[in-house]
Amino acid sequence: MAFQIFEANFKEKKLVIAGINGQGYHLAEAIVNDLKEISDKEIFLAKIILDKQAESQPEIQIECEIDTFKKKTVILVDDVLNTGRTLAYTFRPFMSIPLKRLQVAVLVDRDYLNFPVRADYVGYNLATTLNDHVKVILDNKKEYGVYLY
């Protein structure tokens, strides 16, 4: 995924990788590490905090200065794209920031979208049923994995 992001943003001097709290943030950290190995771009890492289980989001917190995002390409990162609700909520704070571009990267795309959200970068497309559950583990140094059950 880091190579795809690098190739699509080859002309950019600076990138902001914004991970959604939990496994999305851990994936963002891994992408940043890989990007730093393959490019000389200035890469910023930001953390987006929201309650993924809440039906409505009163406030989304960004653990980064807002100026970090201005006139830059921002890649929002999450672990699983299922209905698109989490990413749709995450777009809200970025609507008032003058960005150059906003892109989405997910490790797993299940394609059960209820919201008009698509990922620009996808690790795996999984054909699942609504009853299937996808579990992503990226924060454990001993085990990384994507499990379908």
SEVO-283455 format. One record per residue (C-alpha): residue number from 1; residue in three letters; x, y negated, z. Coordinates in steps of 0.02 Angstrom, whole numbers. Layout:
residues N
> i,aa,x,y,z
> NUM,Ala,X,Y,Z
...
end
This chain:
residues 149
> i,aa,x,y,z
> 1,Met,0,0,0
> 2,Ala,144,-118,38
> 3,Phe,212,-95,-138
> 4,Gln,40,-133,-211
> 5,Ile,27,-291,-105
> 6,Phe,203,-342,-155
> 7,Glu,170,-315,-341
> 8,Ala,4,-409,-339
> 9,Asn,82,-555,-246
> 10,Phe,253,-555,-326
> 11,Lys,257,-744,-355
> 12,Glu,204,-788,-177
> 13,Lys,341,-851,-61
> 14,Lys,238,-823,96
> 15,Leu,104,-696,142
> 16,Val,-7,-680,295
> 17,Ile,-58,-504,346
> 18,Ala,-207,-514,466
> 19,Gly,-252,-351,552
> 20,Ile,-419,-319,635
> 21,Asn,-396,-265,816
> 22,Gly,-370,-80,845
> 23,Gln,-309,33,707
> 24,Gly,-325,-107,577
> 25,Tyr,-195,-208,671
> 26,His,-79,-58,685
> 27,Leu,-95,-31,497
> 28,Ala,-56,-217,471
> 29,Glu,102,-198,576
> 30,Ala,158,-51,469
> 31,Ile,123,-147,308
> 32,Val,223,-297,372
> 33,Asn,370,-184,416
> 34,Asp,366,-105,243
> 35,Leu,351,-273,156
> 36,Lys,501,-339,250
> 37,Glu,602,-190,189
> 38,Ile,557,-213,5
> 39,Ser,549,-402,-12
> 40,Asp,626,-563,47
> 41,Lys,457,-650,66
> 42,Glu,413,-739,226
> 43,Ile,281,-627,306
> 44,Phe,168,-680,449
> 45,Leu,69,-558,556
> 46,Ala,-96,-611,634
> 47,Lys,-221,-519,743
> 48,Ile,-409,-536,719
> 49,Ile,-512,-494,873
> 50,Leu,-695,-447,865
> 51,Asp,-813,-317,935
> 52,Lys,-838,-191,795
> 53,Gln,-990,-116,882
> 54,Ala,-1086,-279,904
> 55,Glu,-1233,-307,787
> 56,Ser,-1192,-492,777
> 57,Gln,-1028,-579,812
> 58,Pro,-1039,-735,920
> 59,Glu,-855,-779,895
> 60,Ile,-707,-704,807
> 61,Gln,-537,-742,882
> 62,Ile,-377,-761,783
> 63,Glu,-215,-737,877
> 64,Cys,-115,-854,766
> 65,Glu,-108,-1040,731
> 66,Ile,-237,-1091,600
> 67,Asp,-102,-1187,505
> 68,Thr,-17,-1020,471
> 69,Phe,-158,-979,348
> 70,Lys,-174,-1145,256
> 71,Lys,-139,-1133,70
> 72,Lys,-73,-956,85
> 73,Thr,-126,-786,23
> 74,Val,-204,-690,167
> 75,Ile,-228,-501,166
> 76,Leu,-358,-440,292
> 77,Val,-319,-264,350
> 78,Asp,-433,-134,430
> 79,Asp,-426,54,450
> 80,Val,-592,112,375
> 81,Leu,-711,24,255
> 82,Asn,-880,102,285
> 83,Thr,-1027,-19,275
> 84,Gly,-924,-178,254
> 85,Arg,-1001,-259,408
> 86,Thr,-838,-282,505
> 87,Leu,-749,-361,358
> 88,Ala,-899,-471,317
> 89,Tyr,-895,-541,495
> 90,Thr,-708,-562,484
> 91,Phe,-724,-675,331
> 92,Arg,-819,-807,431
> 93,Pro,-673,-900,513
> 94,Phe,-578,-903,348
> 95,Met,-720,-994,258
> 96,Ser,-668,-1157,341
> 97,Ile,-481,-1138,308
> 98,Pro,-412,-1191,138
> 99,Leu,-334,-1026,83
> 100,Lys,-245,-991,-80
> 101,Arg,-320,-815,-90
> 102,Leu,-406,-691,24
> 103,Gln,-380,-505,-8
> 104,Val,-431,-346,84
> 105,Ala,-329,-189,121
> 106,Val,-401,-32,202
> 107,Leu,-326,137,235
> 108,Val,-489,231,200
> 109,Asp,-634,177,89
> 110,Arg,-793,279,120
> 111,Asp,-898,176,-1
> 112,Tyr,-1061,162,97
> 113,Leu,-1070,-25,79
> 114,Asn,-1215,-124,152
> 115,Phe,-1121,-288,129
> 116,Pro,-1041,-355,-32
> 117,Val,-863,-315,19
> 118,Arg,-732,-224,-81
> 119,Ala,-552,-182,-45
> 120,Asp,-412,-242,-157
> 121,Tyr,-293,-111,-86
> 122,Val,-350,63,-33
> 123,Gly,-246,203,40
> 124,Tyr,-378,341,19
> 125,Asn,-550,349,-59
> 126,Leu,-647,484,35
> 127,Ala,-808,562,-25
> 128,Thr,-904,584,138
> 129,Thr,-1081,604,197
> 130,Leu,-1165,482,315
> 131,Asn,-1146,611,454
> 132,Asp,-958,627,431
> 133,His,-842,533,545
> 134,Val,-670,468,497
> 135,Lys,-542,446,635
> 136,Val,-380,353,604
> 137,Ile,-232,366,724
> 138,Leu,-91,244,694
> 139,Asp,-45,180,867
> 140,Asn,31,340,933
> 141,Lys,218,357,897
> 142,Lys,205,547,896
> 143,Glu,57,565,778
> 144,Tyr,-11,469,629
> 145,Gly,-161,532,537
> 146,Val,-330,517,455
> 147,Tyr,-456,649,509
> 148,Leu,-626,687,435
> 149,Tyr,-750,783,541
end
